[in-house]
Amino acid sequence: MDPVKITILGSGSALPTKNNFHASQVLEMRGKSYMIDCGEGTQIKIRQYKVNIARLDNIFVSHLHSDHCIGIVGLISTLAMLGRKNTLTIHAHKDLEAIMSPMINYFTDDDSFKVIFNPINPSKKVMIYEDKGLTVTTIPLKHRVPSCGFLFEERQRERHLIKSMIEAFEIPVKDLKSIKKGADFIDKNGFLVKNERLTTPADKPRKYAYISDTLYTEKIISQIEGVDCLYHEATFLEQDRERAKETFHTTALQAATIAQKANVEKLILGHYSARYKDHEPFIKEAKKIFDNTILAKDGLRFEL
Amino acid sequence: MDPVKITILGSGSALPTKNNFHASQVLEMRGKSYMIDCGEGTQIKIRQYKVNIARLDNIFVSHLHSDHCIGIVGLISTLAMLGRKNTLTIHAHKDLEAIMSPMINYFTDDDSFKVIFNPINPSKKVMIYEDKGLTVTTIPLKHRVPSCGFLFEERQRERHLIKSMIEAFEIPVKDLKSIKKGADFIDKNGFLVKNERLTTPADKPRKYAYISDTLYTEKIISQIEGVDCLYHEATFLEQDRERAKETFHTTALQAATIAQKANVEKLILGHYSARYKDHEPFIKEAKKIFDNTILAKDGLRFEL
């Protein structure tokens, strides 16, 4: 099975630092790339970490705070300069188009690639994107401005053919497509072969949930139940729990609580406040509740 | 004499790399800071290199290509978040205000500090800024869009008092200000003391010229004649001279030729194309013509 790859381009928050740039990550699945958030410096990190964006056609923006979206202007400007042709769709709150279009139009030529803004309503659970490989659904969050996370769900995969059986029943190639989808087979003598004799079950579709920025909220749990990996913001530590509440952010302990309650496979913490020089306390705090936790850092790559 | 300090925040060009961010530098003189250009990632470099921007009230933008100005949005957004109060003036081609204001207004609160756009005409030699310490004058350049360099000229400095003479003539404190400016002194008996007996000459005012982006042009020479330091773009090497011409840029050898003809003290090369991994050939090429050349790199600090 081809892996789903995720690269963290930026793991910082509002104040970017040398080691923790503004929020951005790229998910690669079935040959396509999807960007989630695009803070300042994203185009630099793409080059630094050699992220493949040849098939990046969609950017998903969680909310319109500058640390989650201002890298879009520079990225588009550079892609235009490099001669990109494919349309790029930006899924974001409707205001993004109004505030960003003047700069984008100014820095790109008229014959440059097309940029489409797909306005989303962050306060509703809606499937905002789908292609052959996956669907993307918004996860409403609680932040100072309208904000949503994203659930990336791989589509149902095909069942695996049992080669020896396919040969034994002399099944024509034209029938394989439907058999992989679960159809039975009827041979030339009218004999029915049940699908279970010809295939083994499909791999489980993979799911990735991105949650940033938000106050601790259990409302998201039903949507992210059992995902292979949950990225959850942990801007603060418990010692600054009050500050987290005031600014509508989450602590590492709270993120781990969500991971545990949602029964996810793995938790990634990120979006650290610049006040913390050392991130080890984040993992210590989270592991008290949810052991399979890792810390995001700029350049981190992992697979589902 | 308090030094004039210059910090290179970004020494790259259109395609930023891990080591060479978009163009930006900060000049510090007589307690104030002045930013020249502000490409993507400038706010990150400010934090990384611990540049003092408490008294940064002016940003000078050479031209409206994205690698020279898109960092302004993030910088302002962050300064607003940190509670800055002082007005910030951006000296740039008039279009900047139209394209950037929507984002700046969106990402800052109504009670945030004031941002003033001072529209400049890059095709004219004009003094666009002055304060107690210095004047800033545009230097028209030849690029694909209206573009100018900047000449930072320290104002005439005061003459140095000869302490022993001031004491010997029992000169009151109230007269020292005019004496430092060159006035003679008349004592209570009507005896005239020539200024030359009371002071030694003032230090020479310092000058810094910033030239980026431009085709090789000797028209700038009269304006930058004899400056203490010339920063000149060197996007290409001579081996790519044709490419330099096509894209309205300069080679290292051409930059050195300008430095020699303008009889400057020191030359700094920067704004390297991302195609060159190694910058040593730039210095080799320039030194054939102008020996006192150094290479800009992100984080380089030097004094005039």
Interface residues (C-beta under 8 A of the other chain):
Chain A: A14 L15 P16 T17 K18 F21 H22 E40 G41 Q43 I44 R47 Q48 L64 H65 S66 I70 G71 V73 G74 S77 T78 M81 D95 A98 I99 M100 P102 M103 Y106 F107
Chain B: A14 L15 P16 T17 K18 F21 H22 E40 G41 Q43 I44 R47 Q48 L64 H65 S66 I70 G71 V73 G74 S77 T78 M81 D95 A98 I99 M100 P102 M103 Y106 F107
